[in-house]
Amino acid sequence: MQCAGNSKTFVIQRNPLFSGLIKNIEREVLSFVPKSSMIDDILESVEANGKLSLKQTWSLLNVGPNRDSDLFSKILEISRKTKARIFHGKIYPIVPLYVSSFCQEHCTYCNYRAENKNIKIERVRLSDEELAIEVEFLAKKGFRVIELVYSTDPSIGIVDVSEHIKITHNILSDFGGGMVALNARPYLVEDYKRLKQSGLDFIVLWQETYDEKRYKELHPGNTEKSDFKYRIDAFDRMAHAGIENIGLGVLSGLSDWRKDWYMLMNHVNYLLQQYKSEIKTVILGIPRLKPAAGALLKKTSFIPNDKEFLLAISVFNLYLPTALPFVNTRESWDLCLNIAKGGGTIFTFDCKTIPGGYALEHLGYQFPTYDFDLGKYLGKLNRNRLKPVFNWNFRNFN
């Protein structure tokens, strides 16, 4: 393995990185047309032995929720039962804490994009003192797992992020401890090692789409985010740095959602085969494209409807039941409950997607969300047989 300075050099002497395997997988998908008669056999096999192959996931992803309503309902039900056997209705609360809304990127679907002239957004960069105020506010509300979220802000370096992790952990320790997650730009191996040494518990990074041509259209310019391969191979760098709990996902609606979800499962399969001893927990990102006021791209023909969205998540649940879907407040409460049926999800509350959106009351958003106030929604979880575990950690699962 080689990691040199601030360059993007990354070489490993193992099998090809996932970015080098994508074309072959895409050809396989395009050449295989599943038959509806196969689906019943697949579901019977899953119920009997609990295993679903990658090729079988493509067949299930091609079920039409309206055309094949009985099969669709069966997939959702088997998914719920599978998750319930492992997690017994337990869900794991998290709250995002945005640190900066200054961004050098040009993502066409995002309110943070550099060209947005502050439509529905304040440009804010939290100081260490302001970050501490926000963390303490959230800890007093009962949160013990906090996700630090960053734009690609050129003024925030790896030293700053490491310090933010330490600040967050120090405050959580005053409330009995907790975990710190990170959602940020891709880093080099040595950077990931530093973050781990600072106390990082888990990291998530959404690939957005696995369609390279489409990816480049959506991320114009010659910036860090526009480098498709550097982003997609970040997960190898995480594993090499010893980060055990890793989240990946797609932004459903940017490209053909069925192909994106199939590629996502192939990517997870690759990582678990390559890094059997390194990766302990897989977190599944499930954002879906929503219209942001300052974005250029607000809607596409690729956005899965609610039923298709539930189908994709349920198929992933059957493929890797121990993974933790990351339920977010882009979606309605009822849809979030449907996603969480059976348990085994990370579940977002009190979501503000602007730095200082909690105690400091800054306004704006990266994307529009609902706001599930923790105090108001706990009772609704109980009525739906979902049991939140606030001070959770990955030893609960492994």
KOLLUM-446511 format. One record per residue (C-alpha): residue number from 1; residue in one letter; x, y, z. Coordinates in steps of 0.25 Angstrom, whole numbers. Layout:
ATOM   nr  rest      x      y      z
ATOM  NUM     A      X      Y      Z
...
***
This chain:
ATOM   nr  rest      x      y      z
ATOM    1     M      0      0      0
ATOM    2     Q      5     14     -3
ATOM    3     C      0     27      1
ATOM    4     A      8     40     -2
ATOM    5     G      7     54      3
ATOM    6     N     -6     61     -1
ATOM    7     S     -7     54    -14
ATOM    8     K    -17     43    -18
ATOM    9     T     -7     32    -20
ATOM   10     F    -13     19    -14
ATOM   11     V     -7      6    -18
ATOM   12     I    -10     -8    -12
ATOM   13     Q     -5    -21    -16
ATOM   14     R    -18    -29    -15
ATOM   15     N    -29    -32    -25
ATOM   16     P    -33    -20    -34
ATOM   17     L    -40     -9    -26
ATOM   18     F    -55     -8    -28
ATOM   19     S    -54      4    -38
ATOM   20     G    -47     -6    -47
ATOM   21     L    -58    -16    -46
ATOM   22     I    -70     -8    -50
ATOM   23     K    -71     -9    -65
ATOM   24     N    -71    -25    -64
ATOM   25     I    -82    -24    -54
ATOM   26     E    -90    -14    -62
ATOM   27     R    -89    -24    -74
ATOM   28     E    -94    -35    -66
ATOM   29     V   -106    -27    -61
ATOM   30     L   -110    -23    -75
ATOM   31     S   -109    -37    -81
ATOM   32     F   -118    -43    -70
ATOM   33     V   -133    -42    -71
ATOM   34     P   -140    -49    -59
ATOM   35     K   -153    -57    -61
ATOM   36     S   -164    -54    -52
ATOM   37     S   -166    -69    -50
ATOM   38     M   -152    -69    -43
ATOM   39     I   -156    -60    -31
ATOM   40     D   -165    -70    -24
ATOM   41     D   -154    -80    -24
ATOM   42     I   -144    -70    -19
ATOM   43     L   -153    -65     -8
ATOM   44     E   -156    -79     -3
ATOM   45     S   -141    -82     -3
ATOM   46     V   -138    -69      5
ATOM   47     E   -149    -73     15
ATOM   48     A   -143    -87     16
ATOM   49     N   -128    -84     18
ATOM   50     G   -127    -69     20
ATOM   51     K   -118    -67      8
ATOM   52     L   -119    -58     -4
ATOM   53     S   -108    -58    -15
ATOM   54     L   -104    -45    -23
ATOM   55     K   -111    -50    -36
ATOM   56     Q   -124    -53    -28
ATOM   57     T   -124    -39    -23
ATOM   58     W   -125    -34    -37
ATOM   59     S   -137    -42    -40
ATOM   60     L   -144    -37    -27
ATOM   61     L   -140    -23    -31
ATOM   62     N   -148    -25    -44
ATOM   63     V   -161    -28    -37
ATOM   64     G   -172    -18    -40
ATOM   65     P   -179    -14    -27
ATOM   66     N   -192    -11    -34
ATOM   67     R   -190    -22    -45
ATOM   68     D   -186    -32    -35
ATOM   69     S   -193    -27    -23
ATOM   70     D   -193    -41    -16
ATOM   71     L   -178    -43    -18
ATOM   72     F   -175    -29    -14
ATOM   73     S   -183    -31     -1
ATOM   74     K   -176    -44      2
ATOM   75     I   -162    -38      0
ATOM   76     L   -165    -27     10
ATOM   77     E   -171    -37     20
ATOM   78     I   -159    -47     19
ATOM   79     S   -150    -35     21
ATOM   80     R   -157    -30     34
ATOM   81     K   -157    -44     40
ATOM   82     T   -142    -46     36
ATOM   83     K   -138    -33     43
ATOM   84     A   -147    -36     55
ATOM   85     R   -140    -49     57
ATOM   86     I   -127    -42     59
ATOM   87     F   -131    -28     65
ATOM   88     H   -144    -31     72
ATOM   89     G   -150    -17     68
ATOM   90     K   -138     -9     74
ATOM   91     I   -134      3     66
ATOM   92     Y   -122     12     69
ATOM   93     P   -124     28     70
ATOM   94     I   -114     37     63
ATOM   95     V   -114     52     61
ATOM   96     P   -106     60     50
ATOM   97     L    -98     72     54
ATOM   98     Y    -94     80     42
ATOM   99     V    -80     87     44
ATOM  100     S    -79     96     31
ATOM  101     S    -88    100     19
ATOM  102     F    -76    106     11
ATOM  103     C    -74     97      0
ATOM  104     Q    -64     97    -12
ATOM  105     E    -73     86    -20
ATOM  106     H    -83     88    -31
ATOM  107     C    -92     76    -29
ATOM  108     T   -104     80    -37
ATOM  109     Y   -114     74    -27
ATOM  110     C   -109     81    -15
ATOM  111     N   -113     94     -8
ATOM  112     Y    -98     95     -3
ATOM  113     R    -93     96    -17
ATOM  114     A    -83    107    -18
ATOM  115     E    -91    115    -28
ATOM  116     N   -103    115    -20
ATOM  117     K   -105    130    -16
ATOM  118     N   -110    127     -2
ATOM  119     I   -124    122     -6
ATOM  120     K   -130    116      7
ATOM  121     I   -116    115     13
ATOM  122     E   -107    122     22
ATOM  123     R    -92    120     20
ATOM  124     V    -87    116     34
ATOM  125     R    -74    110     39
ATOM  126     L    -75    106     54
ATOM  127     S    -64    110     63
ATOM  128     D    -59    100     73
ATOM  129     E    -67    107     84
ATOM  130     E    -80    107     75
ATOM  131     L    -78     93     72
ATOM  132     A    -77     90     87
ATOM  133     I    -90     98     90
ATOM  134     E    -97     89     79
ATOM  135     V    -92     76     84
ATOM  136     E    -96     79     99
ATOM  137     F   -110     84     94
ATOM  138     L   -112     70     87
ATOM  139     A   -106     62     99
ATOM  140     K   -116     69    108
ATOM  141     K   -127     65     99
ATOM  142     G   -123     50    101
ATOM  143     F   -114     47     89
ATOM  144     R   -102     39     91
ATOM  145     V    -98     37     76
ATOM  146     I    -95     49     68
ATOM  147     E    -91     49     53
ATOM  148     L    -82     61     50
ATOM  149     V    -85     65     35
ATOM  150     Y    -76     73     26
ATOM  151     S    -77     80     13
ATOM  152     T    -64     80      5
ATOM  153     D    -59     93     12
ATOM  154     P    -45     96      8
ATOM  155     S    -43    104     21
ATOM  156     I    -45     91     29
ATOM  157     G    -34     81     29
ATOM  158     I    -32     67     35
ATOM  159     V    -26     74     48
ATOM  160     D    -39     82     50
ATOM  161     V    -47     69     48
ATOM  162     S    -39     61     58
ATOM  163     E    -41     72     68
ATOM  164     H    -56     73     66
ATOM  165     I    -56     58     69
ATOM  166     K    -49     60     82
ATOM  167     I    -58     71     86
ATOM  168     T    -70     63     83
ATOM  169     H    -65     51     91
ATOM  170     N    -61     59    103
ATOM  171     I    -75     65    104
ATOM  172     L    -82     52    102
ATOM  173     S    -73     46    113
ATOM  174     D    -79     56    123
ATOM  175     F    -93     50    120
ATOM  176     G    -88     35    121
ATOM  177     G    -81     34    108
ATOM  178     G    -85     31     94
ATOM  179     M    -81     30     79
ATOM  180     V    -76     40     69
ATOM  181     A    -79     37     54
ATOM  182     L    -73     45     42
ATOM  183     N    -79     48     28
ATOM  184     A    -69     56     21
ATOM  185     R    -60     56      8
ATOM  186     P    -52     44      4
ATOM  187     Y    -38     44     11
ATOM  188     L    -25     37      9
ATOM  189     V    -21     25     18
ATOM  190     E    -12     33     27
ATOM  191     D    -23     43     30
ATOM  192     Y    -33     32     33
ATOM  193     K    -23     26     43
ATOM  194     R    -22     40     50
ATOM  195     L    -37     41     50
ATOM  196     K    -38     27     57
ATOM  197     Q    -27     31     67
ATOM  198     S    -36     43     70
ATOM  199     G    -47     34     75
ATOM  200     L    -55     33     62
ATOM  201     D    -65     21     64
ATOM  202     F    -71     20     50
ATOM  203     I    -71     27     36
ATOM  204     V    -81     28     25
ATOM  205     L    -79     33     11
ATOM  206     W    -89     32      0
ATOM  207     Q    -85     29    -14
ATOM  208     E    -97     36    -20
ATOM  209     T    -97     28    -33
ATOM  210     Y    -89     16    -38
ATOM  211     D    -92     21    -53
ATOM  212     E    -78     28    -56
ATOM  213     K    -83     36    -68
ATOM  214     R    -95     41    -60
ATOM  215     Y    -87     43    -48
ATOM  216     K    -78     53    -56
ATOM  217     E    -90     60    -62
ATOM  218     L    -95     63    -47
ATOM  219     H    -82     67    -42
ATOM  220     P    -76     77    -52
ATOM  221     G    -62     84    -51
ATOM  222     N    -49     79    -47
ATOM  223     T    -51     77    -32
ATOM  224     E    -49     66    -22
ATOM  225     K    -63     62    -23
ATOM  226     S    -63     60    -38
ATOM  227     D    -52     49    -37
ATOM  228     F    -61     37    -37
ATOM  229     K    -50     26    -35
ATOM  230     Y    -44     34    -23
ATOM  231     R    -57     34    -16
ATOM  232     I    -61     20    -19
ATOM  233     D    -48     14    -14
ATOM  234     A    -49     22     -1
ATOM  235     F    -55     10      5
ATOM  236     D    -42      2      3
ATOM  237     R    -34     13      9
ATOM  238     M    -43     13     21
ATOM  239     A    -41     -2     23
ATOM  240     H    -26     -1     21
ATOM  241     A    -27     10     32
ATOM  242     G    -33      0     42
ATOM  243     I    -47      7     42
ATOM  244     E    -57     -5     45
ATOM  245     N    -70      1     44
ATOM  246     I    -73      7     30
ATOM  247     G    -85     12     23
ATOM  248     L    -88     13      8
ATOM  249     G   -100     16      0
ATOM  250     V   -106     23    -13
ATOM  251     L   -114     35    -14
ATOM  252     S   -126     28    -21
ATOM  253     G   -131     36    -32
ATOM  254     L   -119     41    -39
ATOM  255     S   -118     30    -48
ATOM  256     D   -125     16    -51
ATOM  257     W   -128     12    -36
ATOM  258     R   -129     -3    -39
ATOM  259     K   -115     -3    -45
ATOM  260     D   -109      6    -34
ATOM  261     W   -115     -3    -23
ATOM  262     Y   -109    -15    -30
ATOM  263     M    -96     -8    -31
ATOM  264     L    -96     -4    -17
ATOM  265     M    -98    -19    -13
ATOM  266     N    -87    -23    -21
ATOM  267     H    -78    -12    -15
ATOM  268     V    -82    -17     -1
ATOM  269     N    -79    -32     -5
ATOM  270     Y    -65    -27    -11
ATOM  271     L    -62    -20      2
ATOM  272     L    -66    -32     11
ATOM  273     Q    -58    -42      3
ATOM  274     Q    -46    -33      2
ATOM  275     Y    -46    -28     17
ATOM  276     K    -52    -40     25
ATOM  277     S    -44    -37     37
ATOM  278     E    -44    -22     36
ATOM  279     I    -59    -18     34
ATOM  280     K    -68    -22     45
ATOM  281     T    -81    -14     42
ATOM  282     V    -87     -9     29
ATOM  283     I    -97      3     30
ATOM  284     L   -106      5     18
ATOM  285     G   -108     19     14
ATOM  286     I   -122     21      8
ATOM  287     P   -124     36      4
ATOM  288     R   -134     39     -7
ATOM  289     L   -133     51    -17
ATOM  290     K   -141     63    -11
ATOM  291     P   -143     76    -18
ATOM  292     A   -134     87    -11
ATOM  293     A   -137    102    -14
ATOM  294     G   -123    106    -19
ATOM  295     A   -120     93    -27
ATOM  296     L   -120     92    -42
ATOM  297     L   -125     78    -42
ATOM  298     K   -138     76    -34
ATOM  299     K   -145     64    -41
ATOM  300     T   -142     52    -50
ATOM  301     S   -149     41    -56
ATOM  302     F   -140     31    -48
ATOM  303     I   -146     34    -34
ATOM  304     P   -152     22    -28
ATOM  305     N   -166     23    -23
ATOM  306     D   -169     19     -8
ATOM  307     K   -172      5    -12
ATOM  308     E   -160      3    -21
ATOM  309     F   -151     10    -10
ATOM  310     L   -156      0      1
ATOM  311     L   -154    -11     -9
ATOM  312     A   -139     -7    -11
ATOM  313     I   -137     -6      4
ATOM  314     S   -144    -19      7
ATOM  315     V   -135    -27     -4
ATOM  316     F   -123    -21      3
ATOM  317     N   -128    -26     16
ATOM  318     L   -129    -40     11
ATOM  319     Y   -116    -39      4
ATOM  320     L   -109    -35     17
ATOM  321     P   -118    -35     29
ATOM  322     T   -108    -30     39
ATOM  323     A   -106    -17     32
ATOM  324     L   -112     -5     38
ATOM  325     P   -120      4     28
ATOM  326     F   -118     19     32
ATOM  327     V   -132     24     33
ATOM  328     N   -133     39     30
ATOM  329     T   -143     51     31
ATOM  330     R   -143     53     16
ATOM  331     E   -155     43     17
ATOM  332     S   -168     44     24
ATOM  333     W   -170     38     38
ATOM  334     D   -179     27     32
ATOM  335     L   -169     23     22
ATOM  336     C   -158     24     32
ATOM  337     L   -166     14     41
ATOM  338     N   -168      5     29
ATOM  339     I   -153      5     27
ATOM  340     A   -150      2     41
ATOM  341     K   -160    -10     43
ATOM  342     G   -153    -21     50
ATOM  343     G   -142    -12     55
ATOM  344     G   -128    -12     52
ATOM  345     T   -127      2     47
ATOM  346     I   -120     15     50
ATOM  347     F   -131     25     52
ATOM  348     T   -130     40     51
ATOM  349     F   -137     50     60
ATOM  350     D   -137     65     61
ATOM  351     C   -130     67     48
ATOM  352     K   -124     81     44
ATOM  353     T   -116     81     32
ATOM  354     I   -109     95     34
ATOM  355     P    -98     97     44
ATOM  356     G   -103    103     57
ATOM  357     G   -117     99     54
ATOM  358     Y   -120     94     68
ATOM  359     A   -116    103     80
ATOM  360     L   -110    114     71
ATOM  361     E   -123    115     62
ATOM  362     H   -116    117     49
ATOM  363     L   -126    115     37
ATOM  364     G   -125    108     24
ATOM  365     Y   -123     94     19
ATOM  366     Q   -114     85     10
ATOM  367     F   -127     78      6
ATOM  368     P   -141     79     12
ATOM  369     T   -145     70     23
ATOM  370     Y   -156     67     33
ATOM  371     D   -152     70     48
ATOM  372     F   -156     58     57
ATOM  373     D   -154     64     70
ATOM  374     L   -149     53     80
ATOM  375     G   -159     57     91
ATOM  376     K   -171     56     82
ATOM  377     Y   -168     44     74
ATOM  378     L   -163     34     85
ATOM  379     G   -177     29     88
ATOM  380     K   -180     27     73
ATOM  381     L   -168     18     73
ATOM  382     N   -173      9     84
ATOM  383     R   -187      8     78
ATOM  384     N   -180      2     66
ATOM  385     R   -173     -8     74
ATOM  386     L   -159     -1     71
ATOM  387     K   -150      1     83
ATOM  388     P   -140     12     83
ATOM  389     V   -126      9     89
ATOM  390     F   -119     22     92
ATOM  391     N   -106     19     97
ATOM  392     W   -103      8     87
ATOM  393     N    -90      3     81
ATOM  394     F    -85     -7     71
ATOM  395     R    -83    -18     82
ATOM  396     N    -98    -19     82
ATOM  397     F    -97    -26     69
ATOM  398     N    -84    -33     68
***
